[in-house]
Amino acid sequence: MPPTFGAPAPSGPRWELEVRPGLAPFARDELAAHPGVTPLPPEAAGETDDAHAAAVPFTCDGPPPDLATLRTATSLQRVVPFDVPRPKALLGDAAHRTLAAELRAVRMRDVFHGLRVEAAGADTPVVQRLRAAWGEAVGLPDAPEDGDLRVRLRRAPPAVGRGWEVLIRTTPRPASVRPWRVVDRPGGLDACVAAAAWRWVGTPADQRVVNLMCGGGTLLAERAALGPAAALVGVDLDADALEAAAANLGAAGLAVDGDLGPAPDRAPARARATVRLRLADATATDLPDAAFDVLVADPPWGDAVGAADDLPDLYAGLLREGARLVRPGGTAVVVTHALRAFEAALAAAGDGWRADGTLRVFQGGHRPALHRLRRAGDGGTPPRRREGDLLDSAS
Ligand SMILES: C[S@@+](CC[C@H](N)C(=O)[O-])C[C@H]1O[C@@H](n2cnc3c(N)ncnc32)[C@H](O)[C@@H]1O
């Protein structure tokens, strides 16, 4: 039976995480760690016509989780439901006062410059009046193209009742725009995708990590954000990429050393960890055998960075060198865009790696895949080196 006006809605203030398609299970998992959070079924977020976004709805007693702790989510939105038959009713006094209070509460928590209302029929007279009324309530100009206080108007999903809902994004920028990314490079991996890769692999504190083809350092920065590691090593053959990684990792609060030019201000006063960056061909490093528990790699996708024709050989070299660097029983995650070429390289790699799952995600106009691989071997307790030993032999 379809719900009617006044049908019981989920109790408690409603919120919605916006995530990249493919990442919802990781965001739900992160949410579960927060007290007071009750997940709602996906239908409570309704259909989206945005192929690059999915939603994770929930209610929360008390303040919502801090978005900075939800590393796989792109944004957090406050969902304000109105039991009204059409948007025009939101101009009424009671609805307007409710929404103005919600908008002001969000506005108070950060710096915003303009109001962007997204709605079907955004230029109809009713929505224009709503834009003007809401802009006045928060003292922000109407900025339909680039406003950073983003407000969405949508029909309530049938699963939660009838009427209309207003969704207020709680931050001026998506959370995937990390504060640590001070140098942007073409082909940089989305930070939420990188965080999901780490949640997929696990992040024990004694983990020794090598990131081949590390580029601007996204995978290393997101690993370090999730807790301590026994070793963090990045490799790239482009000196500019390593300098970008050094800047980003420094901004993330990490000390960086390795094959870098002089930069006296690189080390933060109280670094959380040290990352060693190596200028080398990732298919032929001089890093020691079996020195790592986990390899992560985001090779060129063959458009913004690299050439598609080079990818088969690059994948083959990466898998060969990775099998040497990762201890038996260890793990690799490789992000690829040329799926068939990667699968062929993996088949040709023989027994060194065993496929252990694929995760398909969205990034911009692309649909890359994350391949999780297990290194053949018994996976018994590996001979452990102290971080100093590893770094000494890696330098
Ligand atoms: C897609 S980008 C990596 C982006 C990175 N994940 C980030 O978010 O910044 C690919 C990187 O692979 C590097 N690369 C390509 N071929 C390589 C090779 N044979 N050895 C080492 N690095 C390589 C490029 O210099 C580039 O920085």
The ligand as a Tripos MOL2 file, in Angstrom:
@<TRIPOS>MOLECULE
LIG
   27    29     1     0     0
SMALL
NO_CHARGES

@<TRIPOS>ATOM
      1 C1         47.7190    7.4310  -12.4700 C.3       1 LIG1
      2 S1         49.2060    8.1110  -11.8670 S.3       1 LIG1
      3 C2         49.1490    7.7110  -10.1460 C.3       1 LIG1
      4 C3         48.3020    8.6870   -9.4420 C.3       1 LIG1
      5 C4         48.3470    8.5310   -7.9580 C.3       1 LIG1
      6 N1         47.6090    7.3530   -7.4990 N.3       1 LIG1
      7 C5         47.7740    9.7680   -7.2950 C.2       1 LIG1
      8 O1         46.6440    9.7270   -6.8050 O.co2     1 LIG1
      9 O2         48.4080   10.8050   -7.3440 O.co2     1 LIG1
     10 C6         50.3960    6.9750  -12.4620 C.3       1 LIG1
     11 C7         51.8120    7.2470  -12.0300 C.3       1 LIG1
     12 O3         52.6230    6.1730  -12.5010 O.3       1 LIG1
     13 C8         53.9040    6.6950  -12.7800 C.3       1 LIG1
     14 N2         54.5810    5.7000  -13.6180 N.ar      1 LIG1
     15 C9         54.2620    5.3060  -14.8640 C.ar      1 LIG1
     16 N3         55.1010    4.3340  -15.2760 N.ar      1 LIG1
     17 C10        55.9380    4.0800  -14.2360 C.ar      1 LIG1
     18 C11        57.0090    3.1790  -14.0260 C.ar      1 LIG1
     19 N4         57.3870    2.3020  -14.9710 N.pl3     1 LIG1
     20 N5         57.6520    3.2310  -12.8530 N.ar      1 LIG1
     21 C12        57.2900    4.0940  -11.8800 C.ar      1 LIG1
     22 N6         56.2900    4.9660  -12.0240 N.ar      1 LIG1
     23 C13        55.6100    4.9550  -13.1820 C.ar      1 LIG1
     24 C14        53.6360    8.0250  -13.4220 C.3       1 LIG1
     25 O4         54.7780    8.8650  -13.3120 O.3       1 LIG1
     26 C15        52.4450    8.5140  -12.5880 C.3       1 LIG1
     27 O5         52.8770    9.3320  -11.5310 O.3       1 LIG1
@<TRIPOS>BOND
     1     1     2 1
     2     2     3 1
     3     2    10 1
     4     3     4 1
     5     4     5 1
     6     5     6 1
     7     5     7 1
     8     7     8 2
     9     7     9 1
    10    10    11 1
    11    11    12 1
    12    11    26 1
    13    12    13 1
    14    13    14 1
    15    13    24 1
    16    14    15 ar
    17    14    23 ar
    18    15    16 ar
    19    16    17 ar
    20    17    18 ar
    21    17    23 ar
    22    18    19 1
    23    18    20 ar
    24    20    21 ar
    25    21    22 ar
    26    22    23 ar
    27    24    25 1
    28    24    26 1
    29    26    27 1
@<TRIPOS>SUBSTRUCTURE
     1 LIG1         1 GROUP 0 **** ****
